[in-house]
Amino acid sequence: MSDTSPRPDPLAAFRLHGRTAVVTGASAGLGAHFARVLHAAGAHVVLAARRVERVEALAAELVDRATPIAVDVTSDDDLVALAELGASVGGGAVDVLVNNAGIGAPQPAETEPMEVFRTVVDVNLNALFRLSQLVAGPMIAAGRGSIVNVASMLGSVAAAPIKQASYCASKGAVVNLSRELGCQWARKGVRVNALAPGWFPSEMTDEMWTDDSSTTFVRQHCPLGRRGELHELDGALLFLASDASSYVTGSVLTVDGGWTAR
């Protein structure tokens, strides 16, 4: 008979004390915010980004339990070095990987250069898969781990009237890759899920929030009538990263104010 009694501390499962988390794209925007949230929940955070001076500044801000590293996610050597550092900090394996690094290239599909399309897919999808591979090996050996792939609501719906075929294609692939890896590695102790934000402030969307037509577009078409605020991703991130989601894998958690429910 299963135990249906409540836990003495229902919030305990969300805490990450003694855990090591790797966050890519941690130099600004969502990545820096995610790193702060994981650190506040008790994790030692490995901060990875190309702009090393920014992750060094963030590590100094966090005071302790933070390790910066310069990483270009399109470099296999850099990804190997990141996985090795994470495993070293984590005592053999990373506990949480947040694949957040990503880029966009808004432009009409009929004129988007193939080199741009390939670059977006390389950063948003190929690098994510490769780092997941590298981190999953030690996770599987340890019999535990959580991978959170930062996708987008635009991995499920078109971006129209914004034109960004490469971004939508790559994020759609991240959504289904998360399902596939979540199923492949489930019985090996590694959970893989996707976090799919809607319209949030970030480096990628900065120009939207200074443009009246863009803010009006979001306000009129989002069921909640506004963009999201960064703190509104905190619960979803901690849920997927922590033991609170111990029976969740291969899932997509969409935080979009109802955008994809329309």
For each residue, the residues with C-beta under 8 A, 3 or more apart:
1:
2:
3:
4:
5:
6: 10
7: 10 12 13
8: 12
9: 12
10: 6 7 13
11: 14 15
12: 7 8 9 15
13: 7 10 242 243 244 246
14: 11 41 238 239 242 243 244
15: 11 12 41 42 242
16: 19 21 38 41 42 43 95 96 238 241 242
17: 41 42 43
18: 42
19: 16 42 43 44 90 95 96
20: 43 44 45 46 86 89 90 91 94 95 96
21: 16 35 38 43 44 45 46 94 95 96 97 98 241
22: 45 46 48 82 86 94 96 97 98 135
23: 26 31 34 35 38 45 46 47 48 98 100
24: 31 48 49 71 73 82 98 99 100 101 127 131
25: 29 30 31 48 49 73 100 101 102
26: 23 31 32 34 35 45 47 48 49 55 58 100
27: 31 32 47 49 50 51 54 55 58
28: 31 32 49 51 54 202 203
29: 25 32 33 201 202 203 204
30: 25 33 34 100 150 197 200 202 230 233
31: 23 24 25 26 27 28 34 35 49 98 100 101
32: 26 27 28 29 35 36 54 58
33: 29 30 36 37 230 233
34: 23 26 30 31 37 38 98 100 150 233 237
35: 21 23 26 31 32 38 39 45 47 58 62 66
36: 32 33 39 40 58 62
37: 33 34 40 41 234 237 238
38: 16 21 23 34 35 41 43 45 96 98 237 238 241
39: 35 36 42 43 44 45 62 65 66
40: 36 37
41: 14 15 16 17 37 38 238 241 242
42: 15 16 17 18 19 39
43: 16 17 19 20 21 38 39 65 95 96
44: 19 20 21 39 65 66 67 89 90
45: 20 21 22 23 26 35 38 39 62 65 66 67
46: 20 21 22 23 66 67 68 69 82 85 86 89 94
47: 23 26 27 35 55 58 59 66 67 68 69
48: 22 23 24 25 26 55 68 69 70 71 73 82 101
49: 24 25 26 27 28 31 52 54 55 70 71 101
50: 27 70 71 72
51: 27 28 54 55
52: 49 55 56 68 69 70
53: 56 57
54: 27 28 32 49 51 57 58
55: 26 27 47 48 49 51 52 58 59 68 69 70
56: 52 53 59 60 68
57: 53 54 60 61
58: 26 27 32 35 36 47 54 55 61 62 66 68
59: 47 55 56 62 66 67 68
60: 56 57 63
61: 57 58
62: 35 36 39 45 58 59 65 66
63: 60 66
64:
65: 39 43 44 45 62
66: 35 39 44 45 46 47 58 59 62 63
67: 44 45 46 47 59 85 89
68: 46 47 48 52 55 56 58 59
69: 46 47 48 52 55 81 82 85
70: 48 49 50 52 55 78
71: 24 48 49 50 75 78 79 81 82
72: 50 75 78
73: 24 25 48 78 79 101 123 127 128 131
74: 119 122 123 126 127
75: 71 72 78 79
76: 79 80 130
77: 80 81
78: 70 71 72 73 75 81 82
79: 71 73 75 76 82 83 127 130 131 134
80: 76 77 83 84 134
81: 69 71 77 78 84 85
82: 22 24 46 48 69 71 78 79 85 86 131 134
83: 79 80 86 87 94 131 134 135 138
84: 80 81 87 88
85: 46 67 69 81 82 88 89
86: 20 22 46 82 83 89 90 94 97 135
87: 83 84 90 92 93 94 135 138
88: 84 85
89: 20 44 46 67 85 86 94
90: 19 20 44 86 87 93 94 95 138
91: 20
92: 87 138 141 142
93: 87 90 135 138 139 141 142 144 145
94: 20 21 22 46 83 86 87 89 90 97 135 138 139 145
95: 16 19 20 21 43 90 144 145 146
96: 16 19 20 21 22 38 43 145 146 147 148 241 242
97: 21 22 86 94 131 132 135 145 146 147 148
98: 21 22 23 24 31 34 38 148 150 237 241
99: 24 128 131 132 147 148 149 150 174
100: 23 24 25 26 30 31 34 150
101: 24 25 31 48 49 73 123 127 128
102: 25 123 124 150 170 171 204
103: 119 120 123 124 167 204
104: 120 164 166 167 204
105: 112 116 117 119 120 164 166 167
106: 159 162 163 164 167
107: 111 112 116 163 164
108: 111 112 163
109: 112 163 165
110:
111: 107 108
112: 105 107 108 109 116 117 165 166
113: 116 117
114: 117 118
115: 118 119
116: 105 107 112 113 119 120 166
117: 105 112 113 114 120 121 165 166 169
118: 114 115 121 122
119: 74 103 105 115 116 122 123
120: 103 104 105 116 117 123 124 166 167 170
121: 117 118 124 125 126 166 169 170 173
122: 74 118 119 125 126 127
123: 73 74 101 102 103 119 120 126 127 170
124: 102 103 120 121 127 128 167 170 171 174
125: 121 122 128 129 170 173 174 177
126: 74 121 122 123 129 130
127: 24 73 74 79 101 122 123 124 130 131
128: 73 99 101 124 125 131 132 149 174 177
129: 125 126 132 133 177
130: 76 79 126 127 133 134
131: 24 73 79 82 83 97 99 127 128 134 135
132: 97 99 128 129 135 136 147 149 181 192
133: 129 130 136 137
134: 79 80 82 83 130 131 137
135: 22 83 86 87 93 94 97 131 132 138 139 145 147
136: 132 133 139 140 145 147 181 185 190
137: 133 134 140 141
138: 83 87 90 92 93 94 135 141 142
139: 93 94 135 136 142 144 145 147 185 189 190
140: 136 137 143 145 185 188 189 190
141: 92 93 137 138
142: 92 93 138 139 145 189
143: 140 188 189
144: 93 95 139 189 190
145: 93 94 95 96 97 135 136 139 140 142 189 190 191
146: 95 96 97 190 191 192 193 240 241 242 245
147: 96 97 99 132 135 136 139 181 190 191 192 193
148: 96 97 98 99 193 194 195 237 240 241
149: 99 128 132 174 177 178 192 193 194 195
150: 30 34 98 99 100 102 174 194 195 197
151: 155 171 174 175 178 194 195 196 252
152: 155 167 171 174 196 197
153: 156 157 196 197 198 254 256 259 260
154: 157 158 159 164 167 168 171
155: 151 152 168 171 172 173 174 175 194 196 252
156: 153 172 175 196 252 254 260
157: 153 154 259 260
158: 154 168
159: 106 154 162 163 164 167 168
160: 163
161: 217
162: 106 159
163: 106 107 108 109 159 160
164: 104 105 106 107 154 159 167 168
165: 109 112 117 168 169
166: 104 105 112 116 117 120 121 169 170
167: 103 104 105 106 120 124 152 154 159 164 170 171
168: 154 155 158 159 164 165 171 172
169: 117 121 165 166 172 173
170: 102 120 121 123 124 125 166 167 173 174
171: 102 124 151 152 154 155 167 168 174 175 196
172: 155 156 168 169 175 176
173: 121 125 155 169 170 176 177
174: 99 124 125 128 149 150 151 152 155 170 171 177 178 194
175: 151 155 156 171 172 178 179 194 196 252
176: 172 173 179 180
177: 125 128 129 149 173 174 180 181
178: 149 151 174 175 181 182 192 193 194 250 251 252
179: 175 176 182 183 194 250 251 252
180: 176 177 183 184 250
181: 132 136 147 177 178 184 185 192 250
182: 178 179 185 186 191 192 193 249 250 251
183: 179 180 186 249 250
184: 180 181
185: 136 139 140 181 182 188 189 190 191 192 249
186: 182 183 190 191 249 250
187:
188: 140 143 185
189: 139 140 142 143 144 145 185
190: 136 139 140 144 145 146 147 185 186
191: 145 146 147 182 185 186 245 246 248 249
192: 132 146 147 149 178 181 182 185 249 250
193: 146 147 148 149 178 182 240 245 248 249 250 251 252 253
194: 148 149 150 151 155 174 175 178 179 251 252 253
195: 148 149 150 151 233 236 237 240 253 255
196: 151 152 153 155 156 171 175 252 253 254 255 256
197: 30 150 152 153 200 228 233 255 256
198: 153 222 227 228 254 255 256 257 259 260
199: 205 208 218 222 227 228 256 257 259
200: 30 197 205 227 228 229 230 232 233
201: 29 205 206 209 227 229 230
202: 28 29 30 205 206
203: 28 29 206
204: 29 102 103 104
205: 199 200 201 202 208 209
206: 201 202 203 209 210
207: 210 211 214
208: 199 205 211 214 215 218
209: 201 205 206 214 215 227
210: 206 207
211: 207 208 214 215
212: 215 216
213: 216 217
214: 207 208 209 211 217 218
215: 208 209 211 212 218 219 227
216: 212 213 219 220
217: 161 213 214 220 221
218: 199 208 214 215 221 222 226 227
219: 215 216 222 225 226
220: 216 217 225
221: 217 218 259 262
222: 198 199 218 219 225 226 227 256 257 258 259
223: 257 258 259 261 262
224: 257 258
225: 219 220 222 257
226: 218 219 222 257
227: 198 199 200 201 209 215 218 222 257
228: 197 198 199 200 232 233 255 256 257
229: 200 201 232
230: 30 33 200 201 233 234
231: 234
232: 200 228 229 235 255
233: 30 33 34 195 197 200 228 230 236 237 255
234: 37 230 231 237 238
235: 232 238 239
236: 195 233 239 240 253 255
237: 34 37 38 98 148 195 233 234 240 241
238: 14 16 37 38 41 234 235 241 242 244
239: 14 235 236 242 244 245 248 253
240: 146 148 193 195 236 237 245 248 253
241: 16 21 38 41 96 98 146 148 237 238 245
242: 13 14 15 16 41 96 146 238 239 245
243: 13 14 246
244: 13 14 238 239
245: 146 191 193 239 240 241 242 248
246: 13 191 243
247:
248: 191 193 239 240 245 251
249: 182 183 185 186 191 192 193
250: 178 179 180 181 182 183 186 192 193
251: 178 179 182 193 194 248
252: 151 155 156 175 178 179 193 194 196
253: 193 194 195 196 236 239 240
254: 153 156 196 198 260
255: 195 196 197 198 228 232 233 236
256: 153 196 197 198 199 222 228 259 260
257: 198 199 222 223 224 225 226 227 228
258: 222 223 224 261 262
259: 153 157 198 199 221 222 223 256 262
260: 153 156 157 198 254 256
261: 223 258
262: 221 223 258 259
